[in-house]
Amino acid sequence: TLSNRNIHRPYVFRNKGYILLSARVHAAESPGNFMLQSFIVNLLKQNDPVSQVLLQNFVFVIVPMINPDGVSRGHYRTDLKGRDLNRTYDKAISMLDEFPGPHAVMQLAKSYSTDKRLAMYIDFHAHSNKDSGFVLGAYHHDPDTMAEIRLFARLFDMYSKNFDFNCCEFGSPEESQDPNMAGIAKMAVRN
């Protein structure tokens, strides 16, 4: 374990918010990796004022592939045991051996949420029935938080010709109470 080695913890940026990015919980959603890669490439553009403001204010924590076993075996949506890992986040926090990828993401989210440093979590997916980028946001009971979620999607729409705000969905009060939705990343991390 790391505690048995002489390894120091990574630096904690106390004056910055953290944005957690992840992809490939569904093995066949390789466009999610391409979107994440493009996000990183654009974020690192030194001549882009938007990127510079983001980097000055946020730390980006990146998990590029949550389901490497499913990817290596050519699975569509599942891991080696045939489970859709995007339905396990609510259980994953206490089940490292069963769900290592979602467990790691939940540990990161929990760590950054403890002292209110987690500003945003973006989980990149792909859908074969959509022609552009879009957001599937979690419903939040606080109107100001909902406005921020929608504003984020609007900014994407303004900044990218490949994003369509009209394709976005922002959940509902019913969805937020649905026990079948509790295991989805956007719901589990929100809670």
N, C-alpha and C positions, 0 to 999 in steps of 0.2 A: 504494500500500500504506500501511498505518498507519505504518510506519517512516519514510515520507517526509513525514509530517505531524507537526505538533507536538501529538500526542495522547499522553496519559499512560495507562499501564496502569491497569485498575480496581484498587481497593483490595483487598488480600488480607487476609482475616480469619484470622489465624494461630491464634486460640484457639477456632475453631469448626470443626465438621465441615461438609462440603458434601453436599447432597442434590441430585442431578441428576434433573430431571423432563423427560420428553419425550412427545410424542403424534403421531399421524397419520403414522406411517411407512407404514401401509396407508391409502390415500387415502379409502376409503369408511367408515372407522371414525370417523365424526363423534362417536359417543358418547364416544370417548376424549377429544376436545376438551372435551365437556361435563363429564366427570369431572375433567379437569385444571382447568377453570375453577372448578368447585365446590370443589376442593381449595384453590385460591388464595383464593377468597372466604372459606372457613372459616378458613384460615390467618391471614387479616387481621382476624379478629374480635377486637377489643380486650378484650372481656369474657369471652373463652374462656381459661381457665387452661391448657389443653392447647396451644392455639395460641401462647400467650405463652412457654411453656417451650420449644416447638420453635424459635421465632424467637430466643430467647436463646441457644440452643445450636447452631443450624445456619444456614447460608446456603443458600438455595434458588436453584438455577440452572435456568431454565426455557427449554426449546426447544419452543414450542407446535405446530410443524408441520414435520416432517422431510421430507415429500414434497409441497411446494407445487405442483410441476408436475403430479403425478398428481391432486391435488385439483382444480386448475383445469381439467383435461381430463376430469374425471369418471371416472377409472379406479377400479377396485375395490381391488385389492391392489398395483398396480404403478406404476412410474414411467413416463416417456415412452418408454423403450426396452423396456417390457414385463417389467421385472425386479422381483421381490419384494425390496425393499430390506431387509427384515428377515432376509434370508439373506446379506447382504453385509458385515456389520460387521467380520468378520475380515479382509477385503480392503480395506475402506474407509480404514483408517488410512494406507495408502500410496497411495491412489488418489482424490485430491481431485476431479479432473476427471470421473471416472466416477460417483462416489457422494458428492456434496457434503454432503448432509444427514447420512448416517451418518458421514462423515468428521469433520464438525464435532462430533458427539456423542462419537465416539471420542477426538478431540483433547482435549475437555473432560474426559472420564473419565480419560484418561492423565495429563493435567496434575494433576488432583486426587489421583490415586492415587499419583503419584510420591512425595509426602511424607505419604502415608496420611491425607489429608484427606477423601477420598471415603467418606462413611459409607453411602450408599445410592444406587442408581439405580432409578428407577421409570419404566417405559415404559408409558403408558396405551394400551390396546387395547380392542376390543369384540368380543364373540362373539354371534352370533345364536341360539346354542343354550343360552345361560345366562340365568337370570332375575335374577341379582344380581351384585354385585361379587365378585371373587376374585383370588387371586394365583397366577401361574405362576412359581414361584421356581426358581432354578438350584440343582442339587445342589452341595453343598460337602463335601469329605472331612473337614473339621474339625467334630466334633460340636457344639462351642460355637457356631460360625458357623451351623450348621443350626438350632440351637435359637433363635438370634436371628432368623433368617429366619421361622421358624414363629411366634415370639413377635410379630413385627411383624404378621403376618396375624391372630393372635388379638386383638391390640389393635384392629385395624381392625374385627374382628367385634364387639367390645365397644362400640366408639365409633359405629358406623354401623348403622342398621336395614336398610340396603341392601346389606350385605356378608354373605357366607355362607362361613365358614371351611371347611365341608364340601365346597365346590366347588373349594377350592385344591388345587394340585398342586405338589410340591416337587422334581421331577426324580428321577433315579436315577443310580447309578454308571455304568450302561450308557449313559444319555443323555449324561453328561458326557464320555464317550470317543467318542461317535458323531461322525464327521467331518461328517456332514450337518447337525449341530446347531451346529457351530463358528461359523457366520455369523450366528446369532441374537443379538440385542442382549444378552439376559441372559447368554449364554455368553461372548461376546466381551469384554464389560465386566468380567465376573468374572475373566477370565484376565488 
